[in-house]
Amino acid sequence: MGVGGLALAITACGGGTDTAQPSTGAPAAPESSAPAASSAPPAGGGGLAKTSEIPVGGGTVFKDQKIVVTQPAAGQFKAFSAVCTHQGCAVGSVSNGTINCPCHGSKFAIADGAVTDGPAKEPLPEKQIKVEGDQITLA
């Protein structure tokens, strides 16, 4: 009987988690369906991508690392937090010179993370990366 009670307690905890998710799950939905987000990084210490994989004038969102890497001009690589400063949603794509949040439409400049279209009021924080040869890694 003790094992049965434990099973019920575990089931109840599992049910409680499912019930709690809808209230916090709304921002998470765009994260899991974020377009242009890469899969896991290549094997190796902190490797994100090859330089050839980041388009000039664009960028790539690495959702697992919560970072977005951009290439505003040929050979110039920048990295920013992939967490929108408005309400904490994950940014979903990089296009037309901006990093785009799917939750409320905020847009950030690929060159410096500055807000180009709200509702966000704060820029995306810059992150440190290293470019060695054709490899981009976390610093």
N, C-alpha and C positions, 0 to 999 in steps of 0.2 A: 504493500500500500504506500510505503514511503516513496518508492520509485514513481508510482503513479502520480502522487502529489507533486513531485519534482517536475514531471513531464507537464502537468497542468500549469505550474508556475512558469516554466520555460515558454510554453505556448502563450500564456497571458502576456509575458514580456514581449514576445514576438508580435502579438497583436497590438500592443501599446505602441511599438515602434512604427507599425504601419499606419496607425491612427495619427501619429504625430507628424508623419512626413508631408501630408498635404499642406500644412501650414508653413513648413520651411521648404517644401519641394518645388514651389512655383519658380524660384530663381534657378533651381538645379536643372529644370527641364531644358532650357536653352543650352546649358553646358554640355549635356549629353548629345544634343543634336547639332552642335556647333559645326557649320560648314567650314571647310578649309583648315580644319584642325588636323594636325599630324597625328600619327600613331606614336608608339614608343620611340625614343631616340635610338640611334645606332649604338651597338655595344661599345663600351669603353667609358672611361671616367668622365662623366658629365657631358658627353658628346650630345649635341643637339642636331646638327645637320651639316651638310657640305655647303660651302658658299654658293655653289651652282644651284642649290635647291631653294634659295631665297631670291625671288624675282626682283629685278631692279624696279624701283618705284612701287614695290609691294612688300609683302611679308608673309610670314607663316605663324600660326598660333600653335603652340605646343601645350595642349590643355592639361596633360599629366603634370607638367612642370610649372603650369600657371605662368607662362612667359610667352611673349610674342617677339619675334625677331624680324626686323625690317631692314630693307636696303634702299634708303631714300635716293642715293646716287650710286653709280657703279663703284663697287669696292668699299662703300661706307656702310657698316653694319651697326644697327642700334638694337637694344633690347629693352622691353618694358614689361611691367606686370600685366598679366592677362586678366586681371580682376578690375572690372569697371569701378570707378570711384563714385558712381552715383548710388548704387544699391548692392554692389558686390557680385553682380552677375559676371560670368565669364564672357569676355569678348569672343565673337564668333568668326570674324573674317577680317581680311585686309583687302581693300579694293579702292580704286580711284584716289589713292594717296591718303586714305584714312584707315584706322583700326576701328572696327564697328562692333558695337554692343547690340545684340538682338533683343534685349529685354525692353529698353525704352528709347532706343534710337540714338544714344550718344555716339559721337565720333571723335577720334583723336588723331592728330597729325602723326605720320609715320616718322618724321624727322626728329621730333622732340616730345611726343606724347601729349602735347597741348590739346585742350578741348577745342574742337572746331564746330561742334554742334551739340547742344545740351540734350537732356537736362543735367548731365554731369557738370560740375563747376570746377573740379580739381583735375589736373593732368594725371596721366598714368605715371606711376613712379618708374624711374629708369632702373634697369637691372644691369649687372656687370657680366659681360661675356668676353671671351678671348677668341681672336681669329688667328689661327696658326696654319699657314699653308692654305689648304682648302677646307679646313675643319673649323666649325664654330662650337665652342664649348662654354659651359658655365664657368665663370671666374671664381 
